[in-house]
Amino acid sequence: MVTSDKLLENPKYRDYTVGGPESQLALAKGLANGQWFIPEIDRKTLRRLMQRDDWHALRDTCILFNLIFASGGAAYYYWTQGNYTLFAILFWIYCTLYTSSGDSRWHECGHSTAFKTKWMNDVLYNIASFMVLREPLVWRFSHARHHTDTDVVGRDPEIDGRPISMWQLFILFFNYQLIKSELGKIWLHARGELSPAEKTFVPYSERFHIFCQARIFLCIYLLAVFASVYWRSPLPAMYVLLPYTLGAWHFILLGVPQHAGLQHDVLDHRLNTRTIYLNPISAFIYWDMQYHLEHHMFPMVPYYNLRELHEILKPQMPKPYNSLWEVYREMIPALIRQSSDPDYYIEREVPAPLEQKQVVAAVSMTPDKDGWVAACTIEEVPKGELFRFDVGVQTYVVYHAVDDDKFYATAGKCTHGAGELSDGLITDNLIECPKHNGCFDFKTGEAKRLPVKINLATYPVKTEDDTVFVCVGDKGSRKKVQIAYEED
């Protein structure tokens, strides 16, 4: 990351501070919350790929924690036997499984796509957050912004700041910078404060919960230290704290190439995100996040369906990397060059656009004098499905509930990041935004899952004969029905 002194010495370096001067430039250029390239894919196929189950994640979670407990238990046994060589090997395996797997589990459960059951995602998300030293709530909002403004300077809190020296890259594998940064943030939050950057994307209503989480983290760390003192053994503190540095190498090895060296300030994930083929062991630890380009384009697709999504989208994507060696062979020279030329980036070759298929435009309606519009027919919206229609510049969605066989209508855009809800996933009575995985109850409009905080507008619905009518109000009221966009 570039310091202010370095900026004064060499103005070529950009200011990556979230909410800083570059943020205003991004807004002016239309890069903030911009319209990203979306590849062509059959909507029915995408909806199928977005479906979740509990089986895959339960199976993988059971395997993972059995491996963690087995390696940790075996390491403890050899410690008591005085065989410190085997202890060191097994403890390193324990640390790697603990923190590097924690990173991918934190990521997938943060998107609420690993499990179909909500509470399972929430439980594993909070456990994995501790395993990888990330405060759950802060990072949930931070990662939502990362998906909104991927590698947009001044907007993305997870951007790879330039330049990065080879020494910085080396110590990154020991997680030194992240540990120092996160412990500082935990201490800051435990005192009841947020950083200026965090204030730009963390809702005020969530701040108290963030402060509580930071205090819980500190209490656990202190308990581990006290346990070591009480039992006169370094092991309690070692098992809790050392994985953060000894076990981070694998997620750093795979995480850095996600975006490093690629183009900044571009609204096409094909130019700033990589897909890399991995061996089965690394893929298990990484929970198939090697298909990172596909994940950024369609974050609602669970990890166990990313491989199929990759195959479907392959004709529209840049050539995937066949190995980590291929990535680093390209990336390292680029990072070295960026030290003297920060404007340099690796150019990815994208395929020519597919032949455009005829797209059926969203239905645009004109309301009657009482504000009612004939939105669709009953047959056009089967149970558990939705239908989009427009009235002027406003977008609306009609839903057909499974439980009561009734129709409901809401505004068509998410209140958090203006994602198109017509591209979302219906689960029971919830509509999930395709952009950040936030959820609304489409019957009441109530915001049900973070990062969304503002309720969704709902509209009266009636059916006459085979037609579904929605009351969107008169022309004057429709002007007021705007997206209350909540800054991430």
Summary of the structure (lengths in Angstrom):
residues: 488
radius of gyration: 24.3
end to end distance: 22.3
largest distance: 85.9
contacts: 1545
relative contact order: 0.10
helix: 48%
strand: 11%
